[in-house]
């Protein structure tokens, strides 16, 4: 496929236009107002149907290795310390090597899940829950604890660089609702109710080949109008190899409009900074872009997010 310039000017939204979009999406997502939000669409029947996506039994990780080096996109990387055997005089006894980890869960490098209590907008969480439920001691509502049994469902990967004939989207580029629909047609697949939608923008590939950059200032992601596609299909989870949100934002006065629309208005959990470079060649070789997906957050009852290692099973 010949490469072409994929940069298309995305429409900016005024505050009034964004508010209207927010109200429209929130009013249509009343079915997702509970503690699990849009995961209400992941019924036992749909989980059982997702299991039938397995044909070869091959498993593929959708997570990147945890970043422990400081860089422009990781000013506060995870800290890993080891306590290993150091007594050379006692080489016959029993010893244990031990690790400690400390992590900024919502950083710009590590693969993680955002719980619904992560986004506070105009004084509330999803479903009108008061923001005072998030305290210095932890959150008391809409936390990762609601996902103790994990997320299991049908995953669908839409590859936007593949659609546009480029290796990756450049920082600042947007993925629109039309892009998502076009990727479906190009890949001969369809996103359905309760699906886990994964949108590749090529962030990880660009980072690996061109080096890290200040992603807080410029990154590819979804345009707010892409959330119309998610609402129409009643998607349960949205994940990307970037932050899901584009920087700079397309909305005046709202820096993370996709987070606000997906999580606060619609109750859709987000998976940020995944990696799809292992999955893409497998899907391409098998000629299918859907699979069983298993996401298992840590048991952190009062937390706003968790590191994750989602697994695709094909």
C-alpha positions, -999 to +999 in steps of 0.1 A: +000+000+000+015+033-010+021+058+017+003+091+015+000+123+036-026+113+063-028+148+079-064+161+076-075+192+093-099+182+121-128+205+130-125+224+162-154+224+186-165+254+206-175+250+242-212+251+232-207+224+205-188+202+230-216+206+256-242+197+230-222+166+221-218+157+258-255+160+265-264+139+234-240+111+244-249+111+281-287+110+274-282+079+251-261+061+277-286+059+306-284+021+304-247+024+315-252+045+347-242+017+372-209+010+389-196-009+359-208+017+334-208+005+298-196-029+309-233-036+315-233-045+278-209-074+285-236-099+293-228-135+300-242-144+265-218-119+249-188-133+269-197-168+258-200-156+222-166-139+225-150-172+235-161-185+201-137-161+185-109-185+195-097-206+165-059-212+169-055-206+207-027-182+201-022-155+228-008-121+222-001-093+247-015-058+242+007-042+268+041-025+266+069-033+290+068-011+321+090+020+316+117+025+342+139+051+324+133+088+326+125+105+293+104+133+277+073+113+280+082+096+313+094+122+338+082+100+366+089+065+355+081+034+375+107+026+402+119-010+404+143-020+432+157-054+439+169-071+471+189-101+459+213-126+474+246-109+484+261-132+510+288-152+491+298-169+523+265-188+524+259-204+491+243-236+504+213-221+522+179-208+510+175-173+498+149-152+481+153-124+456+127-097+462+113-068+442+095-035+450+076-014+424+063+022+426+043+036+397+024+066+385-005+046+370-017+074+348+016+084+332+022+087+294+042+055+289+028+025+308-002+005+297-030+011+321-068+011+327-087+042+338-115+035+363-146+056+360-136+076+391-105+089+373-124+117+354-139+145+375-159+169+353-178+199+367-178+185+402-190+150+395-180+116+383-199+094+358-236+091+366-236+122+388-216+107+416-202+136+437-165+142+433-161+143+471-161+105+469-125+108+457-104+115+487-067+115+498-074+080+512-088+067+480-120+067+460-152+052+474-172+048+441-166+037+405-132+024+414-111-004+399-126-026+427-157-028+405-136-048+380-125-075+404-138-102+381-119-087+351-131-077+317-136-105+292-152-099+258-148-097+220-120-073+211-118-056+177-087-038+164-091-009+139-058+000+124-059+037+113-024+039+099-031+008+078-062+025+065-043+057+056-013+039+041+012+053+066+033+037+094+018+059+121-003+090+126+018+121+134+013+138+168-017+161+166-036+140+141-072+130+149-092+098+143-128+106+133-160+086+134-157+083+096-122+069+100-135+042+123-163+032+099-138+032+070-114+010+089-142-015+095-149-017+058-112-019+049-106-047+074-139-065+066-150-065+103-176-048+124-177-034+159-208-047+179-226-040+211-204-049+242-172-051+222-138-039+234-127-015+207-090-010+201-079+019+179-043+018+166-027+052+158+009+039+156+021+057+188+043+028+199+058+022+165+067+059+162+082+060+197+103+029+190+116+042+156+118+079+161+123+081+198+102+094+227+088+130+227+067+153+249+034+134+244+017+157+268+021+185+242+015+166+210+001+131+203-024+114+179-057+103+192-095+103+187-115+133+177-145+139+200-168+131+171-155+096+171-174+090+203-206+091+182-194+058+166-189+043+201-223+054+212-240+040+181-224+006+187-226+006+225-190-002+229-180-015+264-143-005+265-121+018+244-083+013+242-055+028+222-018+026+218-018+063+227-037+083+253-070+080+233-071+118+234-053+140+209-030+168+219-035+196+214-072+192+221-098+200+194-121+215+221-118+250+235-112+248+273-113+210+276-079+193+274-091+157+274-125+156+256-124+119+248-118+111+284-147+133+294-171+119+268-162+083+271-159+079+308-180+107+323-208+109+298-209+073+286-194+051+313-168+036+290-136+024+307-104+035+289-072+016+283-043+040+276-009+034+260-013-002+249+008-017+221-005-035+191+027-041+172+026-078+182-010-082+174-012-065+139+009-091+120-011-120+136-044-104+126-031-096+091-018-132+086-051-147+098-072-122+079-094-113+109-093-084+133-115-097+162-105-120+190-113-129+226-098-103+250-090-107+287-082-077+308-074-083+345-067-052+366-050-055+400-073-058+430-069-022+441-103-015+457-100+023+462-079+031+431-086+053+400-067+030+377-044+000+374-015-013+352-028-040+329-016-066+305-045-073+282-043-106+263-058-113+229-067-149+223-071-158+186 
